[in-house]
Amino acid sequence: MKNKWDSIEAKKYIQKYNKNRITKDLALRIYTTHLLGRDKALVLHGGGNTSLKTASKNIFNKKIDVMHIKGSGWDMGTIEYQGLPAVELNPLKATLNLNKLNDFEMVNLQRKCLLNSSSPNPSVETLLHAFLPYTYVDHTHASAILSLIDQPSDIKICKDTFGDKVGIVPYVIPGFELAKIAYKVYSQNTKVIGLILLKHGIFTFGNSAKESYDRMIKLVSIAEKKLQKIPSKIITKRASKKKSIIEKKSNLFLPLIRKYLSYKEKDGSYTKWILNIRKNKRIIQYLNHPKLEKFTQRGPITPDHVIRTKPKPLIIDLSKKKENQIETTIKNNIKKFKSEYKKYFLRNKKYLPNSKELDPNPRLVFIPGFGIIGIGRTLKEASIASDLAEITVDVISKAESFGKFQSINEKEIFKVEYWSLEQAKLKGAIRQSFTGNIVVISGGCGAIGLATAREFLNEGAEVILLENNLLNIKNTPKEIAKKVKIIKCDVRDILDVKKAFEQICLTFGGMDVLISNAGAAWQGNIGTVSDKIIKESF
């Protein structure tokens, strides 16, 4: 893994944040957090966290020890200083002497320690950061690390790979107990440069931002080199450049998947879902593997993915189905998935008796010969599921080649999925009247089309604009262009329309609303207007 620390760039961060009276140490904390967060091989979509221990003055002008820690809901790749709220450090460190501390007490204490009460909730791993006696602490879910530790013989592999450079922490759900165990492991050898959290991820630390970051890159690079020595057993065959038979039927089966994911709410409305498709050579090879069902049904590569992906993906093999069998196959597979999810919930509810069942829809559908389908109420949610699936393909491919992929057990998966502190990450999502709906507007880049698009975007819809006028496309306002998909299409041309529908399906999974807005107001006497003008007027 390339070390992306750049001294010139680091100085630019210091200068930039100095304008906001942000200290050098915090500016460098933001810099290395960005370096980590912008590398998909390290973290994705809010995963991981970082911290900085420093000093500040309280309202009584008394110097106190504080820690800046990533706040819930912030992404490491784009985080700003507001997303690294300061908490008073000593009360947090004092909990190391406690035998028990439940989640409510932990969150309550962490919020009481905030210097600014309007700050976001500190990370659920705040105590682990607090206990480690280093100025800077970094935590990621590095793919190479996960491929090595998502194994039955994880401890032996870690010792063989890293020697005495790291401490090895057994899997425990994040929070007070994990923080205490991690500190105990660290205390047994304070010369380690990192901690490996089995089935979870990696922590590194140092007394400068560069030292902690360098140690992360060093340990991940060691893991990568270990994996590079092993030939792949999953990604082996060349993917065909020709369209597979099933890929040619995507216009048929993608809308059907949306149809059977949809369900009726108590108020009579229908909950609709957006699809996000990913396919490339590696994905196709992975999905075409004969043991796909075995290694994809064992659980997530790191626990916090489960709130975005569900415990398992749904596999629907359509490769040998005739066209008249596709709908029944999709309907039955989705029905079975929902039924199995309900059973999973009932089996494990005893571990969290107050939990209420979440919707049973899959968040990932794997179609051998076609690709991965991420599912969400919005394109953003669906894209997050797809992103995590792509990383999962890489991690499991390497894990299976190295040994045997193994996730945490079903009980622990359930405890994370239904853990209130994880579910809190999703509760901010606002559902509007057209959330989940796909709206297609012809003549979409003209004045009326754009005004219509604005209204549907404001109501939460995903919007596609069909437009044949290149100048209109070019002049589409940026604030709309970045939120919609624009397809050049002559609606008078049946082939153009078919191609546009294929793009719509591959972008969102289908469509719900069509606004027919294209056309021209030609003038002429009835009976004398040519067929060409009549056709163009529509």
Secondary structure, 3 states (H helix, E strand, C coil): CCCCCCHHHHHHHHHHHHCCCCCHHHHHHHHHHHHHHCCCCCCCCCCCEEEEEEEEECCCCCEEEEEEECECCCCCCCCCHHHCCEEEHHHHHHHHHCCCCCHHHHHHHHHHCECCCCCCCECCCHHHHHHCCCCEEEEECCHHHHHHHCCCCHHHHHHHHHHHHEEEECCCCCCHHHHHHHHHHHHHCCCCCEEEECCCEEEEEECCHHHHHHHHHHHHHHHHHHHHCCCCCCCCCCCCCCCCCCHHHHHHHHHHHHHHHCEECCCCCEECCEEEEECCHHHHHHHCCCCHHHHHCCCCCCHHHHHHHCCCCEECCCCCCCHHHHHHHHHHHHHHHHHHHHHHHHHHHHHCCCCCCCCCCCCEEEECCCEEEEEECCHHHHHHHHHHHHHHHHHHHHHHHHCCCCCCCHHHHHHHHCCHHHHCCCCCCCCCCCCCCEEEEECCCCHHHHHHHHHHHHCCCEEEEEECCHHHHHCCCHHHHCCCEEEECCCCCHHHHHHHHHHHHHHHCCCCEEECCCCCCCCCCCCCCCHHHHHHCC
